[in-house]
Amino acid sequence: MLRNKLKSFEEDKHDFKIIRGLAELLKRRCEFHPNSSLDSKEVRTFLFDHGFVLNEEKRKGVLKAAADHFGVSEQKIEEAMFMDLLKEQIFTIPDPPTPQELIRSYNLSLIQTLLFNAVELTFTVFDNFQQIFRMINYLGLMYEIEDKKIKVFGPLSILKKTRKYGTSLAKLIPLILRAEKWSLEAKILMNRGNQPKIFTFELNSAENILFPKYNEFTSDEIFDSEVEKKFYNEFKIFAPDWEIKREPTFIKAGNHVIIPDFGFFKNGIKLYLEVVGFWTEAYIKRKIEKFKQTEEEILIALNKNLKCSREDFNDEVIMYDKWIPIKPILKILKKMEQEQVQKILSELNSVNISEDIINLRVKARQLNIIPEALKELRLPNHFLIGEILVSRKFLSRLKEEIGDERDFSKIKIILNKYGLTNKALDLLGFKIIWDKLIPIKIQEI
């Protein structure tokens, strides 16, 4: 009946390939269950042990004997006799997809099927690197790195076409689609007019094509060890202005890749950190060789109990015992930040600020410089109060607004209106009078 219904869809001027493709995806979700609590083989064995049945009377007698033996009705015996055969069972879809979920699965299947005839697949992703490269190695796929593009050779680019290799390549697609941002380009070999021709298939995340949602991927970070987890959490506390990313990118190292454990980012500054923990001596040797082949500067946190030393690595090394120390890493980042600020200041000719009051970060964006550099500038007519730049003219108006008012609680309302801290009072020539820990009034110096 279902096949007839599907056939009627195809006859209603629908694309039969799409109908059959969607039906196949639904079929894969189906489960078949016997509609009987009896074991069909046991029932048949009992019936066959009673010998041949040559007439209806003998048949009824055997069925009754079976019904008495199994404690059910004769009808249940007849139903259970061949219930282990697929065509006799009831099929269900335990978790039926919504129409949109079915379309998502269909779109994914189309791409995977297309890659069976791929010469090569080139893709870029901006996260999920670790899982992708683990899968590439697990599936035995051949690849190379071109800048930030990953080229995986398809089944038709090797000596002999194998469907197994094509299937492995197709398994990589869901991991690519799990990335928040991705693009891919595949070279597909197809016959046209009995002649082989290579076509280019391109797709990227910006096109918003419906693909399966991978709910198991959340924003929660997954760590390889408690050492990394503790470091990540401490860094976020002690360096809130810096963005820390787990496994942020991949770095080419000869014919291999390095996926650093952490990346630190701020105002265009980037620094990578690789944690070298408890591993075998052979693994450490391979790791050292990889580091020697990369041009990127990678900070290394090295467990002092390993059979290697600082001199084995090209880059700066931080030794640790149980936990990765935060302080030396923050010191390195601070130095990089100061170098960036000094470079910007040396290249600046002049800065014009016409506003009487403006947020520091807003003005920095307008001037196309980082806020830290603007903080360091000596501005003859402006002062920095917290995150607010104010002119001398504004300070004069602010003093007039305060007037003869000396109650600190009322003064604080005026300062809050402009987003100013108590530093504004110092610039205006006032000091705060305290009653123990409570500010009560202001007084001119």
QUIDAVEN-V756563 format. One record per backbone hydrogen bond with DSSP energy under -0.5 kcal/mol. CO is the residue of the C=O (numbers start at 0). NH is the residue of the N-H. If there is no record, write none. Layout:
CO&NH  CO&NH
//
This chain:
0&4  1&5  2&6  3&7  4&8  5&9  6&10  7&11  8&11  8&13  9&12  13&15  14&18  15&19  16&20  17&21  18&22  19&23  20&24  21&25  22&26  23&27  24&28  25&28  25&29  26&29  28&93  30&91  32&89  33&35  37&39  38&42  39&43  40&44  41&45  42&46  43&47  44&48  46&49  47&50  51&53  54&58  55&59  56&60  57&61  58&62  59&63  60&64  61&65  62&66  63&67  64&68  65&69  66&70  66&71  72&76  73&77  74&78  75&79  76&80  79&82  81&84  84&87  84&88  85&88  89&32  91&30  91&93  92&95  97&101  98&102  99&103  100&104  101&105  102&106  103&107  103&211  104&108  105&109  106&110  107&111  108&112  109&113  110&114  112&115  113&116  114&117  116&188  117&155  118&153  119&186  120&151  121&184  122&149  123&182  127&131  128&132  129&133  130&134  131&135  132&136  133&137  134&138  135&139  135&140  136&139  141&152  143&150  145&148  148&145  148&150  149&122  149&151  150&143  151&120  153&156  161&165  162&166  163&167  164&168  165&169  166&170  167&171  168&171  168&172  169&172  171&174  171&175  172&176  173&177  175&178  180&125  181&204  182&123  183&202  184&121  185&187  185&200  186&118  186&119  187&189  187&198  189&196  191&194  194&191  196&189  196&198  198&187  198&200  200&185  202&183  203&206  204&207  212&214  213&216  215&217  224&228  225&229  226&230  227&231  228&232  229&233  230&234  231&235  232&236  233&237  234&238  238&241  241&243  242&264  244&247  244&262  250&257  252&255  255&252  257&250  257&259  260&246  261&272  262&244  263&270  264&242  265&268  268&265  270&263  271&298  272&260  272&261  273&275  273&300  274&276  275&302  276&278  279&283  280&284  281&285  282&286  283&287  284&288  285&289  286&290  287&291  288&292  289&292  290&293  292&253  295&297  296&271  298&273  299&301  299&317  300&275  300&302  301&319  302&305  305&307  308&311  309&312  315&299  316&318  317&301  319&303  322&320  325&328  325&329  326&330  327&331  328&332  329&333  330&334  331&335  332&336  333&337  334&338  335&339  336&340  337&341  338&342  339&343  340&344  341&345  342&346  343&346  343&347  344&347  350&352  351&353  355&390  357&388  358&362  359&363  360&364  361&365  362&366  363&367  363&368  364&367  369&372  369&373  370&374  371&375  372&376  376&378  377&379  378&381  380&391  382&384  382&389  383&385  384&386  384&387  386&359  387&384  387&389  388&357  389&382  390&394  391&395  392&396  393&397  394&398  395&399  396&400  397&401  398&402  401&404  405&441  406&409  406&410  407&411  408&412  409&413  410&414  411&415  412&416  413&417  414&417  414&418  414&419  415&418  420&423  421&424  421&425  422&426  423&427  424&429  425&428  428&444  430&442  431&433  432&439  432&440  433&435  434&436  434&437  436&438  437&434  439&407  440&432  442&430
//
